[in-house]
Amino acid sequence: MSRNKFNLKLPLDEGNSQNEELINILPSYQMYRNTISKNLTPTIEDLRLEPPIYDQLHQSFQSAPTSPEPELDDNEETILENAHRLKRLTSLNKEVAKLLRVTIHLTKNIGRPGEAYNIIDPLSVEYKQGDPIYGIVLITNNSSHPIPFDMFSVQLEGVLSFGNSNSTLVDQSLHTSTFLTMFDFNASWNDGFLDRLKSDHNNPYRADPLSSFDSSDNTYYHLDPKKVFQPGVTYKKFFAFVMPERLLENGCQSSLIKHLQVPPTLGISKSETISSLRHKWKGEAESKKYASITNDLSFTDASISYAVSARVIGRANSYKQLLNGNHGNQLLGLDEYVVANEDYVYTRMIPVTQPVFVLNRNMINQEARLLYNALIENIKQKLALGKEMSQQGHGLVPFSSNGSEAETNLHPTSSSVELSKMRQMYKAKKMDDSKVYEVFYPIKKKPVFGASKVAGMLALSTPKKEYVMEYVSPPGYTNRTATTLHIPLDIVYINDKRSSPPEFRSISVELVSLTAKSKKHPIPIVIHPEMLFENKNKGTSPSQDNFDVLTIKRFQNYALQLSKLMKEVPDLEVDPDMIKSIKGLAGLTTKYVHLKVQNVTFTSRGNTYPSVNSVSWEKQVVNSETTKEKFEDVKYVKQLVITADMGSLEVRPMRLTDFCLVPDFQHCLIARIYYLKIDVRLQNSEKISLRVPVILQRSK
């Protein structure tokens, strides 16, 4: 584990006077080795033993020489990275939790010795970047003998967990990724007697825990340097964290700035559920709420959680007396680390959208499009090269550019010619294609005999922009007013046969929540709107215009083609990064949730209408010509502004209203994206869908 995986320095908020009293700690190498990088394999070091006398020391020099201890490799396993895998003493004997009690409390202000502290509900606040998290950890030895430990750590962790949808609640997650670890050196055990506040004046070389007695609550606020908890003593450790503005740069292999933003609390964390069940197993009153307070439309087996943790870790064979009886025999002789006891406090994190993203959103999307198009072009070139090498290997010669194939017998039909002509008439007087989202739909009439014919063309268009919704907190928090969106929509009907325009059954608006996850391969690029939908009718159902079809299936096809070519042509060299990128997009799993907007009204020319049919068509004559003839065509136009009350959302088809929409975000392994789906339904029940992107953000 590399040192830069941890936020070692406390990022102080200069606007907070309380934070200015805290002292940042830049750990020494020895302190770093004894805490953050402490190896998972126990060493012979034991501070509870007296140092050897001179004669013993002199004899030890006469022993055989030993090799120096190797430097810690970045890939070497450490205790902190594997704490969730260690055995728990409380699972063998729940009485251990009563003998060695560990509890965490969040407080309103910075804790100071001799002062009363105001405990707060951890889930009474939705934290954002820059918010401080203050609290205390109480460790009480209720036994009659000293309890040793090798490590006591207090951390703020952000964890992404993936499980199995078929597993039970008590099963550990199959895969976890810790994207945030903040280590409090003052709260954790270390071999220095350090100052925490500017008003402190400790001697860092002489730690005397007896001098740290706090008579206000009969606790000691320094741990014993010999790494023991004395019987009948309660130790109190103050901690302070500040939610970081962003994640460390090494958190994303592709160095995508959007992937380095702090993600929101999402889903139901199995670790949080297991922690709650452990409290009940220990016989403790469990009144804690879950950080994911309500349904946030995520996967059942994926979660993002934030928690302050405190763990007492020691050698298994040193806790035989604490376990008592037959339970101790299960650990007798084991030289491995175990968790003697621990506590977690889960918090709810809802990040604020930073101004840099608001100002540069278009640039970020443009860069994402360029990278995505470049990736596709490189893949196509590699596939073309592989096919050419395969043909040459089989003695086949590719067709020349002028073509040696027989001419195709496929010719455009009269209906397609008519439709193409109508599109040209529509585009003659409209905005630039790059500035609008649009979809075309042919209106067909079926005669009594023969095939159906195109009678006209219906076009829907709206300006190309991203609509912004404000995050609304669940009940119990300081809430914000739901956003009302105003969406311009032009409906154009063109028919050179002078037939009357169609009538509509309804126009409805849905918010689509898309969650995408990858358990193994990171998402290589920022997902942008062009990857989500095309707004094109290609003879397929409108439901096929989505991320699964346009992106995931495309890269699954690339993966199959490339895999086949690499087997057929061993000499085909493929960049490993290209393979990772293809796997990252081809292996995504998605979940779509459709939320219908209940309150929708229509405005046209300053008047409000309850339905689209109440808005009259405006007849316009279009004059156009070709090199051979002139045309005088008629088109009918409805120019609307759809007013959608986003506070009236309802999950379909269950008609649920108890949910919470977290801000959109993108991480290397999981993403939440939103877009609007406007459905125009004709009298014959045919449906035309137009999609536009939506940004859901917390602004303050």
C-alpha positions in Angstrom: 0.0 0.0 0.0 1.5 3.3 -1.0 1.6 6.2 1.3 -0.3 8.5 -1.1 -3.4 6.4 -0.7 -4.1 8.2 2.5 -5.0 11.8 3.2 -2.4 12.3 5.9 -2.8 16.0 6.3 -6.0 17.5 7.7 -7.4 19.9 5.1 -8.4 22.8 7.3 -11.2 25.1 6.3 -9.9 28.6 6.9 -13.4 29.9 7.3 -13.9 27.7 10.4 -12.3 29.2 13.5 -12.4 25.9 15.4 -10.3 24.2 12.8 -7.6 26.9 13.1 -6.9 25.6 16.7 -5.9 22.2 15.3 -2.3 21.3 14.5 -1.6 19.3 11.3 0.7 16.4 11.7 3.3 15.4 9.1 4.2 11.9 10.4 7.8 10.8 10.8 8.9 7.7 8.9 8.9 5.6 12.1 5.4 6.9 13.0 4.2 6.0 9.4 5.7 2.5 9.6 4.1 1.8 13.0 0.6 3.0 12.0 -0.6 3.3 8.4 1.9 0.9 6.9 2.0 -1.7 9.7 2.3 -5.1 8.1 -0.4 -7.7 8.3 2.2 -10.3 9.5 3.0 -9.8 13.2 6.5 -8.9 14.2 8.6 -9.6 17.3 8.3 -6.1 18.6 6.5 -5.9 22.0 6.5 -2.6 23.9 5.0 -4.3 26.9 8.3 -6.0 27.7 11.1 -4.3 29.6 14.2 -3.4 27.5 17.1 -5.9 27.9 19.9 -5.2 30.4 23.5 -4.7 29.1 24.6 -8.3 29.6 21.7 -9.6 27.6 22.3 -7.0 24.9 26.0 -7.9 24.8 25.1 -11.6 24.3 22.7 -10.8 21.6 25.5 -9.3 19.5 27.3 -12.7 19.6 24.4 -14.4 17.8 24.4 -15.1 14.1 23.9 -12.0 11.9 20.5 -11.4 10.4 19.4 -9.7 7.2 18.0 -6.2 7.6 14.2 -5.9 7.5 13.2 -5.2 3.9 11.5 -1.9 3.0 7.7 -2.1 2.8 6.6 -2.7 -0.8 3.6 -0.8 -2.1 2.0 -4.2 -2.9 2.6 -5.6 0.6 -0.5 -6.2 2.6 -1.1 -3.9 5.6 -3.4 -4.2 8.6 -5.5 -1.2 7.7 -6.2 -2.4 4.2 -7.3 -5.8 5.5 -9.0 -4.9 8.7 -12.4 -6.0 7.3 -11.0 -9.5 6.8 -9.6 -10.0 10.3 -11.3 -12.3 12.7 -13.5 -10.7 15.4 -13.2 -11.8 19.0 -16.8 -10.6 19.6 -18.0 -13.2 17.1 -16.5 -16.0 19.3 -17.8 -14.5 22.6 -20.0 -11.5 22.7 -19.0 -10.9 26.3 -15.8 -9.5 25.0 -17.7 -6.4 23.9 -18.7 -5.8 27.5 -15.2 -6.4 28.9 -13.6 -4.1 26.3 -16.0 -1.4 25.3 -15.4 0.8 22.3 -17.9 3.6 21.4 -17.8 6.5 19.0 -19.7 9.7 19.5 -19.9 12.7 17.1 -19.9 16.1 18.7 -20.9 19.5 17.6 -17.6 21.2 18.4 -13.9 20.3 18.8 -13.4 18.3 22.0 -11.1 19.7 24.7 -10.0 18.1 28.0 -12.1 19.3 31.0 -14.9 20.6 28.8 -18.3 19.0 28.3 -19.1 17.8 24.8 -22.4 18.1 22.9 -23.2 14.7 21.3 -25.1 14.9 18.0 -27.0 12.3 15.9 -24.5 11.2 13.1 -27.4 11.3 10.6 -28.7 14.7 11.5 -26.4 16.3 9.0 -25.8 15.8 5.3 -22.1 16.5 5.0 -20.5 18.1 2.0 -16.9 18.9 1.0 -15.1 21.0 3.6 -17.5 20.1 6.5 -15.7 19.2 9.7 -16.5 16.0 11.6 -15.7 16.2 15.3 -16.0 13.4 17.9 -14.6 11.3 20.6 -13.8 7.6 21.1 -14.3 6.0 24.5 -12.4 2.8 25.3 -13.2 1.1 28.6 -11.5 -1.9 30.1 -14.2 -3.5 32.3 -12.1 -6.6 33.1 -9.9 -7.2 36.1 -6.6 -7.4 34.1 -4.7 -5.4 31.5 -5.8 -5.9 27.9 -3.0 -5.6 25.4 -3.2 -4.3 21.9 -0.9 -3.8 18.9 -2.8 -1.1 17.1 -5.6 1.3 17.8 -6.8 3.3 14.8 -9.4 6.0 14.2 -10.2 6.6 10.5 -12.7 8.2 8.2 -13.3 5.8 5.3 -15.2 6.0 2.1 -15.9 2.5 0.7 -17.4 1.3 -2.5 -18.8 -2.3 -2.0 -20.1 -4.8 -4.5 -21.9 -8.0 -3.4 -24.1 -10.7 -4.9 -27.8 -10.0 -5.3 -28.4 -13.6 -4.2 -26.4 -13.3 -0.9 -27.9 -12.6 2.5 -27.6 -9.4 4.4 -25.0 -10.9 6.8 -22.7 -12.0 4.0 -19.6 -9.8 3.5 -19.3 -7.9 0.2 -17.5 -9.8 -2.5 -15.5 -6.8 -3.5 -14.7 -3.6 -1.7 -12.8 -0.6 -2.9 -11.7 2.0 -0.4 -11.5 5.3 -2.3 -11.0 7.5 0.8 -9.0 6.9 3.9 -8.2 9.7 6.4 -6.1 8.7 9.4 -6.2 10.8 12.7 -2.8 10.5 14.3 -3.8 12.2 17.5 -6.8 9.9 18.1 -4.9 6.7 17.0 -2.1 5.2 19.0 1.4 6.3 18.0 4.7 6.4 19.7 4.8 10.2 20.0 3.2 12.4 22.7 2.0 15.0 20.2 0.2 18.3 20.5 -3.3 18.3 19.1 -4.3 22.0 19.8 -2.1 25.1 19.5 -2.6 25.6 23.2 -1.0 22.2 24.0 2.6 21.9 25.2 3.4 18.2 25.5 6.8 16.7 25.6 6.7 14.4 22.5 9.5 12.1 23.9 8.0 11.5 27.4 4.5 10.1 27.4 2.9 10.0 30.8 -0.7 8.8 30.5 -1.3 9.6 34.3 -0.8 13.3 33.6 -3.7 13.2 31.1 -6.5 12.5 33.6 -9.7 14.4 32.9 -11.6 14.9 36.2 -14.7 16.1 34.4 -15.6 12.6 33.2 -12.9 10.5 34.9 -11.1 9.5 31.7 -7.6 9.6 30.4 -7.1 11.3 27.0 -3.7 9.6 26.2 -3.1 5.9 25.6 -0.5 3.9 27.5 2.8 3.9 25.6 3.2 0.2 26.5 0.0 -0.6 24.4 -2.2 -1.8 27.2 -5.6 -0.8 28.5 -5.5 -0.8 32.2 -8.3 -2.5 34.2 -11.1 -0.2 35.3 -9.9 2.7 33.2 -11.7 4.6 30.4 -9.6 6.3 27.7 -10.9 9.2 25.7 -9.6 10.1 22.3 -10.7 13.2 20.4 -10.8 13.1 16.6 -11.4 15.7 13.9 -11.8 15.1 10.2 -12.7 17.4 7.3 -14.5 16.1 4.2 -12.0 16.6 1.4 -12.8 18.7 -1.6 -11.7 15.9 -4.0 -10.1 12.5 -4.0 -6.4 11.9 -4.5 -5.2 11.9 -8.2 -3.9 8.3 -8.0 -7.5 7.2 -7.4 -8.2 7.2 -11.1 -6.0 5.3 -13.6 -7.2 7.5 -16.4 -6.7 10.8 -14.5 -10.3 11.8 -15.2 -11.2 14.9 -13.1 -14.8 13.8 -12.9 -13.8 10.5 -11.3 -11.9 12.3 -8.6 -14.9 14.1 -7.2 -16.3 12.9 -3.8 -19.3 10.6 -4.6 -22.5 10.7 -2.5 -23.7 8.1 -0.1 -25.5 5.5 -2.2 -27.3 2.2 -1.7 -27.5 -0.1 1.3 -24.1 -0.8 2.7 -23.7 -4.4 3.9 -20.9 -3.3 6.2 -23.4 -0.9 7.8 -26.0 -3.6 8.1 -23.5 -6.1 9.6 -22.3 -3.4 12.1 -25.9 -2.9 13.2 -26.4 -6.6 13.6 -23.2 -6.9 15.6 -24.5 -4.2 18.0 -27.6 -6.4 18.6 -25.5 -9.5 18.9 -23.5 -7.8 21.7 -26.7 -7.1 23.5 -26.4 -3.3 23.0 -29.4 -1.1 22.3 -29.7 -0.4 18.6 -31.4 2.8 17.7 -29.2 3.8 14.8 -30.7 4.8 11.5 -29.0 3.9 8.2 -27.0 6.5 6.2 -29.0 5.5 3.1 -32.2 6.6 4.8 -34.6 6.0 1.9 -34.7 4.3 -1.5 -32.1 6.0 -3.7 -32.8 3.7 -6.7 -29.4 2.0 -6.6 -28.5 -1.7 -7.1 -29.3 -4.0 -4.2 -25.8 -5.3 -4.1 -23.8 -2.0 -4.6 -23.2 0.8 -2.1 -21.1 3.8 -1.3 -20.7 4.5 2.4 -18.8 6.8 4.7 -17.9 5.9 8.3 -15.7 6.9 11.2 -14.2 3.7 12.6 -12.3 2.8 15.7 -10.6 -0.6 16.0 -8.6 -2.3 18.7 -6.3 -4.8 17.0 -3.9 -7.3 18.6 -2.3 -10.7 18.4 -4.7 -13.6 18.6 -2.7 -15.5 21.2 -2.7 -12.6 23.6 -6.5 -12.6 24.1 -6.9 -16.1 25.6 -7.7 -14.7 29.0 -10.1 -12.2 27.6 -12.1 -14.9 25.7 -12.2 -17.3 28.6 -13.1 -21.0 28.5 -13.2 -23.0 25.3 -13.4 -19.9 23.2 -9.8 -19.1 24.0 -8.6 -22.5 22.8 -9.7 -21.6 19.3 -7.1 -18.8 19.2 -4.4 -20.6 21.3 -1.1 -20.6 19.4 -2.3 -18.5 16.5 0.1 -15.8 15.6 -2.1 -13.5 13.6 -3.9 -10.2 14.1 -7.5 -10.1 15.2 -10.0 -7.3 16.0 -10.6 -7.3 19.8 -13.5 -4.8 19.4 -14.5 -1.9 17.2 -17.2 0.6 16.5 -18.5 2.4 13.5 -20.4 5.6 13.0 -21.9 6.0 9.5 -22.5 9.4 8.1 -24.4 10.7 5.1 -22.3 12.5 2.4 -24.1 14.5 -0.3 -21.4 16.6 -2.2 -21.9 20.1 -3.5 -21.3 20.6 -7.2 -18.2 22.8 -7.4 -18.2 26.0 -9.4 -15.4 24.8 -11.7 -17.8 22.0 -13.0 -20.6 24.4 -13.5 -18.4 26.7 -15.5 -16.6 24.0 -17.5 -19.3 21.4 -17.9 -19.5 21.9 -21.7 -15.7 21.6 -22.0 -15.7 18.4 -19.9 -18.3 16.9 -22.2 -16.5 18.0 -25.3 -13.2 16.4 -24.1 -15.2 13.3 -23.2 -16.6 13.1 -26.7 -13.2 13.5 -28.3 -11.6 10.8 -26.1 -14.6 8.5 -26.8 -14.5 9.0 -30.6 -10.7 8.6 -30.6 -11.1 5.3 -28.7 -13.8 4.0 -31.2 -11.6 5.1 -34.2 -8.5 3.3 -32.8 -10.6 0.1 -32.2 -12.0 0.2 -35.8 -8.5 0.7 -37.2 -7.2 -2.3 -35.2 -10.1 -4.5 -36.3 -9.6 -3.5 -39.9 -5.9 -4.3 -39.6 -6.7 -7.6 -38.0 -9.2 -8.6 -40.7 -6.7 -7.6 -43.4 -3.9 -9.7 -41.8 -6.4 -12.6 -41.4 -7.4 -12.5 -45.1 -3.7 -12.4 -46.1 -3.0 -15.3 -43.9 -5.8 -17.4 -45.6 -4.7 -16.4 -49.0 -7.6 -14.0 -49.5 -7.3 -10.6 -51.2 -9.5 -7.8 -50.0 -11.8 -6.2 -52.5 -10.4 -3.2 -54.2 -11.8 0.3 -53.7 -13.5 0.4 -57.1 -15.2 -2.9 -56.2 -15.0 -6.4 -57.7 -18.3 -7.3 -56.1 -21.4 -7.8 -58.0 -23.7 -4.8 -57.9 -26.3 -4.9 -55.2 -29.9 -5.2 -56.1 -31.0 -3.0 -53.3 -32.6 0.3 -54.3 -34.4 3.0 -52.3 -38.2 2.6 -52.1 -40.6 5.3 -53.0 -41.5 5.7 -49.3 -37.9 6.4 -48.3 -37.6 8.9 -51.1 -40.7 10.7 -49.9 -39.4 10.7 -46.3 -36.0 12.0 -47.4 -37.7 14.8 -49.3 -39.8 15.8 -46.2 -36.7 15.9 -44.0 -35.1 18.3 -46.4 -38.2 20.5 -46.3 -38.1 20.4 -42.5 -34.4 21.3 -42.3 -34.7 24.2 -44.7 -35.9 26.6 -42.1 -34.8 25.2 -38.8 -31.9 25.6 -36.4 -28.4 24.1 -36.9 -28.4 20.3 -36.2 -25.7 20.7 -33.6 -27.9 23.0 -31.5 -31.0 20.9 -31.1 -32.1 17.4 -30.0 -34.5 16.1 -32.6 -36.3 13.0 -33.6 -38.3 12.2 -36.9 -41.2 9.9 -37.2 -43.0 8.9 -40.5 -46.8 9.1 -40.4 -48.0 6.1 -42.4 -51.4 5.3 -43.8 -52.4 1.8 -44.7 -54.8 1.4 -47.6 -57.4 -1.4 -47.8 -55.1 -3.2 -50.3 -51.4 -3.0 -50.6 -48.6 -1.8 -48.4 -48.7 1.2 -46.1 -47.4 4.5 -47.5 -45.8 7.5 -45.9 -48.4 10.3 -45.6 -46.3 12.8 -43.7 -43.4 13.3 -41.3 -43.6 14.4 -37.7 -40.5 16.1 -36.2 -39.9 16.9 -32.5 -37.1 19.2 -31.5 -35.8 21.0 -28.4 -32.7 23.2 -27.9 -29.6 21.2 -27.1 -28.9 22.0 -23.4 -28.6 20.3 -20.1 -31.3 21.0 -17.6 -30.4 21.4 -14.0 -32.3 20.0 -11.1 -31.7 20.8 -7.4 -31.1 18.0 -4.9 -34.0 17.6 -2.5 -33.1 16.0 0.9 -35.2 13.3 2.5 -37.7 14.2 5.3 -35.9 15.2 8.5 -33.3 17.4 6.9 -33.3 21.1 5.9 -35.1 20.8 2.7 -35.1 22.7 -0.6 -37.8 23.5 -3.0 -38.2 21.1 -5.9 -37.1 22.3 -9.3 -39.6 23.2 -12.0 -38.2 22.7 -15.5 -39.3 24.6 -18.6 -38.6 22.6 -21.7 -39.2 24.2 -25.2 -40.6 21.7 -27.7 -41.3 22.3 -31.4 -43.7 19.9 -33.1 -43.6 20.1 -36.9 -45.8 18.1 -39.3 -44.9 18.2 -43.0 -47.0 16.6 -45.8 -46.9 17.6 -49.5 -50.3 15.9 -50.1 -52.1 18.5 -48.0 -53.5 16.0 -45.5 -54.5 17.3 -42.0 -52.0 17.1 -39.1 -52.3 14.3 -36.6 -53.8 14.6 -33.1 -52.1 13.4 -30.0 -53.4 11.2 -27.2 -50.9 12.7 -24.7 -47.4 14.1 -24.0 -45.8 12.8 -20.8 -42.4 13.5 -19.2 -40.3 11.0 -17.4 -37.0 11.3 -15.5 -34.8 8.3 -16.1 -32.3 7.3 -13.4 -29.4 5.3 -14.8 -27.0 3.6 -12.5 -24.0 1.8 -14.1 -21.5 -0.3 -12.3 -18.3 -2.3 -13.1 -17.1 -4.8 -10.4 -13.7 -5.3 -12.0 -12.5 -3.1 -14.8 -12.6 0.7 -14.4 -14.8 2.9 -16.6 -12.1 4.4 -19.0 -13.9 7.6 -19.9 -16.5 10.1 -18.8 -20.0 9.1 -19.9 -21.5 11.9 -21.9 -25.0 12.4 -23.5 -24.1 11.0 -26.9 -23.4 7.6 -25.2 -26.8 7.6 -23.6 -29.1 8.2 -26.6 -29.2 9.3 -30.2 -32.8 10.4 -30.7 -33.0 8.5 -33.9 -35.7 6.2 -35.2 -34.1 3.3 -37.0 -37.0 1.0 -37.3 -36.5 -0.2 -33.8 -38.5 0.5 -30.7 -37.8 3.8 -28.9 -36.9 1.8 -25.8 -33.7 0.6 -27.7 -32.3 4.1 -27.8 -30.3 3.8 -24.6 -26.9 3.3 -23.1 -27.1 -0.5 -23.1 -27.6 -0.7 -26.9 -25.5 2.3 -28.0 -22.5 1.7 -25.8 -22.4 -1.5 -23.9 -23.5 -3.8 -26.7 -21.2 -1.9 -29.1 -18.1 -2.7 -27.0 -19.3 -6.2 -26.3 -19.2 -6.7 -30.1 -15.8 -5.1 -30.3 -14.6 -7.5 -27.6 -15.9 -10.5 -29.5 -14.4 -9.4 -32.8 -11.0 -8.5 -31.3 -10.8 -11.7 -29.3 -11.5 -13.7 -32.4 -8.9 -11.9 -34.4 -6.2 -12.2 -31.7 -6.7 -16.0 -31.9 -6.6 -16.1 -35.7 -3.7 -13.6 -36.0 -1.2 -14.1 -33.2 1.0 -11.4 -34.6 -1.7 -8.8 -34.1 -0.4 -6.4 -31.4 -3.1 -4.8 -29.3 -2.4 -2.1 -26.8 -3.2 -3.3 -23.2 -4.9 0.0 -22.5 -7.2 -0.6 -25.4 -8.2 -4.0 -24.1 -8.8 -2.6 -20.6 -11.0 0.2 -22.1 -13.1 -2.3 -24.1 -13.5 -4.5 -21.1 -14.4 -1.5 -18.9 -17.3 -0.5 -21.1 -18.4 -4.0 -22.3 -18.6 -5.3 -18.7 -20.9 -2.6 -17.3 -24.1 -3.6 -15.6 -27.0 -1.1 -15.6 -30.2 -0.3 -13.8 -32.9 2.0 -15.2 -35.6 3.5 -13.1 -38.4 5.6 -14.7 -40.0 8.3 -12.7 -43.1 10.0 -14.2 -43.7 13.7 -13.7 -47.3 13.9 -12.5 -47.8 17.7 -12.9 -47.1 18.8 -16.5 -48.6 21.8 -18.2 -48.1 23.4 -21.6 -47.5 27.0 -22.5 -47.8 28.5 -26.0 -47.7 32.2 -26.9 -48.2 33.2 -23.3 -51.2 31.0 -22.6 -51.3 27.9 -20.4 -53.0 24.7 -21.6 -53.8 21.4 -19.8 -53.1 19.2 -22.8 -51.2 19.4 -26.1 -54.3 19.1 -28.2 -55.6 22.3 -26.7 -52.7 24.1 -28.5 -53.7 24.9 -32.1 -51.6 24.1 -35.1 -50.0 27.0 -36.9 -50.1 26.5 -40.7 -47.0 27.7 -42.6 -46.3 27.6 -46.4 -42.8 26.6 -47.4 -41.5 27.4 -50.8 -38.6 25.3 -52.1 -37.1 24.2 -55.4 -34.7 21.8 -57.0 -32.9 22.0 -60.3 -36.0 20.5 -62.0 -39.1 21.8 -60.3 -40.5 24.1 -57.6 -42.4 23.0 -54.5 -45.0 24.7 -52.4 -45.4 22.7 -49.3 -47.4 23.1 -46.2 -46.1 22.4 -42.7 -48.0 22.6 -39.4 -46.2 23.8 -36.2 -46.9 23.7 -32.5 -44.4 25.7 -30.4 -44.7 24.7 -26.8 -43.0 25.1 -23.5 -43.5 22.1 -21.3 -43.6 23.0 -17.5 -42.6 19.9 -15.5 -42.9 20.0 -11.7 -40.0 17.7 -10.6 -41.4 17.6 -7.1 -44.3 15.4 -8.4 -42.2 12.5 -9.5 -43.5 8.9 -9.1 -41.6 5.7 -9.6 -43.3 3.6 -12.3 -44.8 1.1 -12.5 -45.0 0.7 -8.6 -46.2 4.3 -8.2 -43.8 4.9 -5.3 -43.1 8.3 -3.9 -40.7 7.3 -1.1 -37.3 7.7 -2.7 -34.3 10.1 -2.8 -32.5 11.2 -5.9 -28.8 11.7 -5.1 -26.7 14.1 -7.2 -25.4 12.6 -10.4 -21.7 11.5 -10.3 -19.2 9.3 -12.1 -16.6 7.2 -10.3 -14.2 4.7 -11.8 -16.5 1.7 -10.9 -19.9 3.2 -10.5 -21.9 6.1 -11.9 -25.4 7.7 -11.6 -26.7 9.7 -14.6 -30.1 11.3 -15.3 -31.9 12.3 -18.4 -35.5 13.4 -19.4 -37.6 11.3 -21.7 -40.5 13.2 -23.4 -43.1 10.7 -24.9 -45.5 12.0 -27.5 -48.3 9.4 -28.0 -50.4 9.5 -31.1 -54.1 8.5 -31.3 -53.1 5.1 -32.8 -51.0 4.5 -29.6 -47.7 4.9 -31.5 -45.1 6.6 -29.3 -42.3 9.0 -30.2 -39.6 9.7 -27.6 -37.2 12.6 -27.3 -34.5 12.5 -24.7 -32.5 15.4 -23.2 -29.8 15.3 -20.5 -30.4 16.4 -16.9 -27.9 17.5 -14.2 -29.0 16.9 -10.6 -26.8 18.8 -8.2 -26.6 20.1 -4.7 -25.8 23.8 -5.0 -25.2 24.6 -1.3 
